[in-house]
Amino acid sequence: ERSFHPEIGTQVHYLLFENFSSAVKLAMERTIIDSIEKYEPRVRLIDVQIEESVDTNDLIVNIIFTLKNTSNPVTISTLISRVR
């Protein structure tokens, strides 16, 4: 997401307080995939994986991609916490 550009980014923050189910997981993955494909032309997306940590009420998002001119996959992992 970018400041002062609400049209850029994902809608993940709207899904954070939903009961985590396979449907919510698919919606999160889809919104991340759509955002990367729309706003990041320099990468070829391989996969988006979301893991739930039940004990800490967190989500771990792994984004796997390659840069357009390379073949080495890159994995970015980020922790999303549901703060109340």
Backbone as a printed PyTorch tensor [residue, N CA C, xyz], in Angstrom:
tensor([[[  0.8340,  -1.1730,   0.0000],
         [  0.0000,   0.0000,   0.0000],
         [  0.8810,   1.2390,   0.0000]],

        [[  0.3380,   2.2990,  -0.5620],
         [  1.0930,   3.5480,  -0.6340],
         [  0.2770,   4.6700,  -0.0350]],

        [[  0.9640,   5.5190,   0.6930],
         [  0.3000,   6.6670,   1.2990],
         [ -0.3030,   7.5660,   0.2300]],

        [[ -1.4900,   8.0510,   0.4820],
         [ -2.2100,   8.9650,  -0.3960],
         [ -2.5950,   8.3520,  -1.7420]],

        [[ -2.4580,   7.0230,  -1.8730],
         [ -2.8800,   6.3100,  -3.0780],
         [ -3.6960,   5.0890,  -2.6590]],

        [[ -4.9380,   5.2850,  -2.2500],
         [ -5.7210,   4.1550,  -1.7610],
         [ -6.0150,   3.1170,  -2.8470]],

        [[ -5.8810,   3.4950,  -4.1100],
         [ -6.1380,   2.5410,  -5.1840],
         [ -5.0000,   1.5330,  -5.3500]],

        [[ -3.8500,   1.8260,  -4.7810],
         [ -2.6960,   0.9250,  -4.8720],
         [ -2.6130,   0.1190,  -3.5860]],

        [[ -2.5470,  -1.1910,  -3.7210],
         [ -2.3990,  -2.0430,  -2.5460],
         [ -3.4360,  -3.1510,  -2.5270]],

        [[ -3.4650,  -3.8580,  -1.4290],
         [ -4.3750,  -4.9860,  -1.2930],
         [ -5.5100,  -4.6390,  -0.3430]],

        [[ -6.4540,  -5.5110,  -0.2760],
         [ -7.5750,  -5.3660,   0.6460],
         [ -7.4430,  -6.3140,   1.8310]],

        [[ -6.2170,  -6.7330,   2.1320],
         [ -5.9760,  -7.6930,   3.2030],
         [ -6.4520,  -7.1580,   4.5430]],

        [[ -6.2930,  -5.8680,   4.7960],
         [ -6.6710,  -5.3280,   6.1050],
         [ -8.1660,  -5.4800,   6.3650]],

        [[ -8.9840,  -5.5420,   5.3220],
         [-10.4210,  -5.7580,   5.5180],
         [-10.7280,  -7.1930,   5.9380]],

        [[ -9.8390,  -8.1240,   5.5990],
         [-10.0700,  -9.5400,   5.8850],
         [ -9.4530, -10.0030,   7.2020]],

        [[ -8.6570,  -9.1700,   7.8470],
         [ -7.9180,  -9.6010,   9.0310],
         [ -8.8010,  -9.9730,  10.2110]],

        [[ -9.9550,  -9.3580,  10.3510],
         [-10.7840,  -9.6420,  11.5080],
         [-11.8930, -10.6450,  11.2160]],

        [[-11.8640, -11.2220,  10.0280],
         [-12.7970, -12.2970,   9.7100],
         [-12.3190, -13.5820,  10.3860]],

        [[-13.2580, -14.4970,  10.6300],
         [-12.8450, -15.8200,  11.1110],
         [-12.0240, -16.4670,  10.0110]],

        [[-10.8170, -16.9000,  10.3570],
         [ -9.9090, -17.4130,   9.3370],
         [-10.3920, -18.7780,   8.8620]],

        [[-10.7150, -18.8540,   7.5820],
         [-11.1850, -20.0940,   6.9690],
         [-10.5000, -20.2360,   5.6180]],

        [[-10.7910, -21.3270,   4.9430],
         [-10.1800, -21.5260,   3.6310],
         [-10.6650, -20.4630,   2.6370]],

        [[-11.9080, -20.0050,   2.7840],
         [-12.4240, -18.9670,   1.8920],
         [-11.7130, -17.6340,   2.1160]],

        [[-11.4660, -17.2760,   3.3790],
         [-10.7500, -16.0350,   3.6920],
         [ -9.3080, -16.1370,   3.2150]],

        [[ -8.6960, -17.2960,   3.4020],
         [ -7.3180, -17.5130,   2.9460],
         [ -7.2260, -17.3380,   1.4330]],

        [[ -8.1680, -17.9220,   0.6950],
         [ -8.1820, -17.7790,  -0.7570],
         [ -8.3920, -16.3330,  -1.1780]],

        [[ -9.2710, -15.6050,  -0.4770],
         [ -9.5080, -14.1950,  -0.7920],
         [ -8.2500, -13.3680,  -0.5590]],

        [[ -7.5250, -13.6420,   0.5340],
         [ -6.2680, -12.9300,   0.8090],
         [ -5.2280, -13.2270,  -0.2610]],

        [[ -5.0690, -14.4950,  -0.5890],
         [ -4.0990, -14.8700,  -1.6170],
         [ -4.4540, -14.1960,  -2.9460]],

        [[ -5.7360, -14.2020,  -3.2980],
         [ -6.1710, -13.6270,  -4.5740],
         [ -5.9270, -12.1170,  -4.6370]],

        [[ -6.2100, -11.4090,  -3.5480],
         [ -6.0030,  -9.9540,  -3.5550],
         [ -4.5200,  -9.6090,  -3.6260]],

        [[ -3.6600, -10.4180,  -3.0000],
         [ -2.2100, -10.1990,  -3.0860],
         [ -1.7200, -10.4790,  -4.5050]],

        [[ -2.1740, -11.5750,  -5.0780],
         [ -1.7790, -11.9230,  -6.4470],
         [ -2.2220, -10.8390,  -7.4280]],

        [[ -3.4760, -10.4060,  -7.3170],
         [ -3.9950,  -9.3680,  -8.2250],
         [ -3.1920,  -8.0770,  -8.1150]],

        [[ -2.8560,  -7.6970,  -6.8900],
         [ -2.1170,  -6.4570,  -6.6800],
         [ -0.7080,  -6.5360,  -7.2750]],

        [[ -0.0280,  -7.6500,  -7.0580],
         [  1.3290,  -7.8090,  -7.6050],
         [  1.2950,  -7.8160,  -9.1260]],

        [[  0.3590,  -8.5560,  -9.6950],
         [  0.2750,  -8.6300, -11.1550],
         [ -0.0890,  -7.2760, -11.7760]],

        [[ -0.8750,  -6.4900, -11.0750],
         [ -1.3080,  -5.1930, -11.6140],
         [ -0.2560,  -4.1000, -11.4570]],

        [[  0.4420,  -4.0780, -10.3030],
         [  1.3080,  -2.9390,  -9.9870],
         [  2.8070,  -3.2350, -10.0060]],

        [[  3.2050,  -4.4730, -10.2480],
         [  4.6410,  -4.7820, -10.2380],
         [  5.0310,  -5.5340, -11.5110]],

        [[  5.2750,  -4.8060, -12.5950],
         [  5.5840,  -5.4540, -13.8680],
         [  6.9870,  -6.0620, -13.9440]],

        [[  7.8230,  -5.7990, -12.9530],
         [  9.2090,  -6.2920, -13.0090],
         [  9.3640,  -7.7230, -12.5410]],

        [[  8.2880,  -8.3340, -12.0330],
         [  8.4120,  -9.6870, -11.4940],
         [  7.4680, -10.6540, -12.1970]],

        [[  7.8330, -11.9300, -12.1240],
         [  6.9580, -13.0280, -12.5460],
         [  6.6000, -13.7750, -11.2770]],

        [[  5.3630, -13.7140, -10.8970],
         [  4.9070, -14.3070,  -9.6520],
         [  4.8270, -15.8190,  -9.7900]],

        [[  5.3870, -16.5240,  -8.8120],
         [  5.3380, -17.9860,  -8.7970],
         [  4.2370, -18.4730,  -7.8660]],

        [[  4.2170, -17.9560,  -6.6360],
         [  3.2350, -18.4400,  -5.6660],
         [  3.0760, -17.4500,  -4.5200]],

        [[  1.9050, -17.4880,  -3.9010],
         [  1.6300, -16.7650,  -2.6670],
         [  1.0860, -17.7840,  -1.6850]],

        [[  1.7180, -17.8850,  -0.5330],
         [  1.3080, -18.8520,   0.4890],
         [  1.0170, -18.1040,   1.7780]],

        [[ -0.0950, -18.4480,   2.4040],
         [ -0.4560, -17.8470,   3.6840],
         [ -0.5740, -18.9500,   4.7150]],

        [[  0.1540, -18.7660,   5.8140],
         [  0.1200, -19.7220,   6.9220],
         [ -0.4320, -19.0150,   8.1500]],

        [[ -1.2690, -19.7210,   8.8870],
         [ -1.8530, -19.1500,  10.0930],
         [ -1.1110, -19.6720,  11.3120]],

        [[ -0.7840, -18.7750,  12.2230],
         [ -0.2160, -19.1410,  13.5170],
         [ -1.3170, -18.9590,  14.5590]],

        [[ -1.9690, -20.0430,  14.9260],
         [ -3.1290, -19.9920,  15.8140],
         [ -2.7520, -19.4750,  17.1950]],

        [[ -1.5960, -19.8640,  17.6960],
         [ -1.1830, -19.4870,  19.0530],
         [ -0.9980, -17.9820,  19.2080]],

        [[ -0.4520, -17.3310,  18.1990],
         [ -0.1590, -15.9000,  18.3000],
         [ -1.1340, -15.0300,  17.5120]],

        [[ -2.0980, -15.6790,  16.8320],
         [ -3.1050, -14.9560,  16.0540],
         [ -2.4750, -14.1090,  14.9480]],

        [[ -1.4590, -14.6650,  14.2930],
         [ -0.7200, -13.9870,  13.2330],
         [ -0.8820, -14.7480,  11.9260]],

        [[ -0.5590, -14.0760,  10.8410],
         [ -0.4900, -14.6940,   9.5310],
         [  0.9090, -14.4920,   8.9760]],

        [[  1.4380, -15.5250,   8.3550],
         [  2.7300, -15.4370,   7.6850],
         [  2.4590, -15.5230,   6.1880]],

        [[  2.8660, -14.4910,   5.4660],
         [  2.6470, -14.4400,   4.0220],
         [  3.9890, -14.6270,   3.3310]],

        [[  4.0690, -15.6530,   2.4920],
         [  5.2610, -15.9210,   1.6970],
         [  4.9300, -15.6330,   0.2370]],

        [[  5.7270, -14.7550,  -0.3660],
         [  5.5470, -14.4140,  -1.7800],
         [  6.7900, -14.9050,  -2.5070]],

        [[  6.5770, -15.7730,  -3.4830],
         [  7.6820, -16.3700,  -4.2350],
         [  7.5880, -15.8600,  -5.6720]],

        [[  8.7030, -15.3060,  -6.1670],
         [  8.7070, -14.7120,  -7.5000],
         [ 10.1090, -14.7590,  -8.0770]],

        [[ 10.2010, -14.4470,  -9.3530],
         [ 11.4950, -14.2180,  -9.9950],
         [ 11.4410, -12.8460, -10.6510]],

        [[ 12.5860, -12.2220, -10.7540],
         [ 12.6700, -10.9850, -11.5330],
         [ 12.5860, -11.3710, -13.0020]],

        [[ 12.0400, -10.5160, -13.8330],
         [ 11.7730, -10.8530, -15.2390],
         [ 13.0120, -11.3480, -15.9960]],

        [[ 14.1920, -10.8150, -15.7010],
         [ 15.3820, -11.1750, -16.4600],
         [ 16.2520, -12.2110, -15.7760]],

        [[ 15.7600, -12.8280, -14.7100],
         [ 16.5310, -13.8470, -14.0120],
         [ 15.6900, -15.1020, -13.8440]],

        [[ 16.3490, -16.1700, -13.4330],
         [ 15.6180, -17.4190, -13.2040],
         [ 15.6850, -17.8680, -11.7460]],

        [[ 16.4040, -17.1080, -10.9110],
         [ 16.5230, -17.4830,  -9.5040],
         [ 15.2900, -17.0230,  -8.7280]],

        [[ 14.5810, -17.9490,  -8.0800],
         [ 13.4060, -17.5420,  -7.3070],
         [ 13.7960, -16.7910,  -6.0330]],

        [[ 12.9660, -15.8330,  -5.6890],
         [ 13.1470, -15.0260,  -4.4830],
         [ 11.9030, -15.2370,  -3.6230]],

        [[ 12.1100, -15.3990,  -2.3130],
         [ 10.9940, -15.5440,  -1.3910],
         [ 11.0230, -14.4040,  -0.3890]],

        [[  9.9020, -13.7260,  -0.2770],
         [  9.7450, -12.6720,   0.7320],
         [  8.7020, -13.1620,   1.7220]],

        [[  9.0510, -13.1430,   2.9810],
         [  8.1300, -13.5420,   4.0400],
         [  7.8470, -12.3350,   4.9270]],

        [[  6.5790, -12.1750,   5.2530],
         [  6.2010, -11.0870,   6.1250],
         [  5.1560, -11.5690,   7.1240]],

        [[  5.1940, -10.9980,   8.2910],
         [  4.2860, -11.3540,   9.3720],
         [  3.2060, -10.2960,   9.4670]],

        [[  1.9740, -10.7310,   9.4520],
         [  0.8370,  -9.8180,   9.6050],
         [  0.1490, -10.1740,  10.9040]],

        [[  0.0670,  -9.1980,  11.8030],
         [ -0.5470,  -9.4140,  13.1070],
         [ -1.9130,  -8.7490,  13.1460]],

        [[ -2.8460,  -9.4400,  13.7450],
         [ -4.1730,  -8.8780,  13.9350],
         [ -4.1720,  -8.1360,  15.2620]],

        [[ -4.0100,  -6.8480,  15.1970],
         [ -3.9550,  -6.0190,  16.3840],
         [ -5.3510,  -5.4890,  16.6640]],

        [[ -5.7560,  -5.5580,  17.9180],
         [ -7.1080,  -5.0730,  18.2510],
         [ -7.0430,  -3.8010,  19.0140]]])
